[in-house]
Amino acid sequence: MSAKPGAILLATGGTGGHIFPAAATARALAARGHRVLVVIDGRGAAHAEKFASAEVRVIAAGGIAGRGLLERGHAAVRLGIGFFQARALIASAKPDAVLGFGGYAALPPMAAALLSRVPTALHEQNAILGRANRLIAPHVRLIATSFADTRGIREADRGKAVLTGNPVRGEIAALAGLPYPQLRAGERFRLLVLGGSQGARVFSRVVPVAVQRLPAERRRLLKVDHQARPEDQAGVEAAYRGAGVEAEVSSFFPDVPQRLAACHLVICRSGASSCAELAAIGRPAILVPYPHAIDDHQMANAQAIDSAGGAWLIPERMFDEAKLTERLAQLIAMPETLASAAKAAAATARTSAADRLAALVERLLPANGNNDALKVAAE
């Protein structure tokens, strides 16, 4: 049963890893009859159309971690401006609850909400609490997590942690539960290579060469969809063509959910959204964490899925042509292993994450009694 409708403000960073779960949660809250406001920064404004069910407001913000002294100073000024903008917005909109999704763009509205004594919660998408969320976590009422074991939460705050999972975009959720495509003798083996909207250069360098080294009988059965940077596209296409491998290479695939559902194996990074989408559709993957991610959170994400049996983790320093050729040859020859990994990946999914997160926020609404908030963990 939905709670009495209220005004709920979502504060999110501007990357896809923050935007996708925030947009899914906004839809779930709107479907329950709540008025939803979303606060994002300039980067996030490019994704405003994903929040069709909400009112979107843009404020100033800037990241601090990993930047030089001058850049940090500029970012601090933008965060200060963003705080006063958020304070004015909260005073006028009077939200009943605020949910933050991390990223430095979420800091000003979260700080403004706390100072205004608005009930607050945060959602962490990764297996390690992000730096912005780490600053806010001691002060919020609830911490929603995507992984059963989320590092970086203080011992004193663990009682506030509730496992909800990471909401995925609607196109992915619609394909959840599709069976893993059977691999029959003589049929195509579909390999999907993803590296974000601009592709990962290491994949363009390593994967085509690894595929070239496979035995000819394996190459003839391969069908590769490879996302590559525009400047790498021609070289990647030529490498596959020279290996006699059918391949589609593009800097952007508009139908990633469908390609994900149709493939037998994925090679990709281990960002929070990628991991959640692999789990939701239930597809095995070779995960190569981005080595320069702050706090190495992609490594923690990959380790969690690897430990569950749903993927094979290869650190980028070990991701070379010889190792990948060996791994691909093994997996293509072991369809039962791939099917088992697909099942293990699906077992880690929490496809109702958006609804669980919406229910968690509803517990913060004054009319519903904040003392019951933690009951969501047992539902």
Secondary structure, 3 states (H helix, E strand, C coil): CCCCCCEEEEECCCCHHHHHHHHHHHHHHHHCCCEEEEEECCCHHHHHHHHCCCEEEECCCCCCCCCCHHHHHHHHHHHHHHHHHHHHHHHHHCCCEEEECCCHHHHHHHHHHHHCCCCEEEEECCCECCHHHHHHHHHCCEEEECCCCCECCCHHHHHHEEECCCCCCHHHHCCCCCCCCCCCCCCCEEEEECCCCCCCHHHHHHHHHHHHCCCHHHHCCEEEEEECCHHHHHHHHHHHHHCCCEEEEECCCCCHHHHHHHCCEEEECCCHHHHHHHHHHCCCEEECCCCCCHHHHHHHHHHHHHHCCCEEECCHHHCCHHHHHHHHHHHHCCHHHHHHHHHHHHHCCCCCHHHHHHHHHHCCCHHHCHHHHHHHHHC
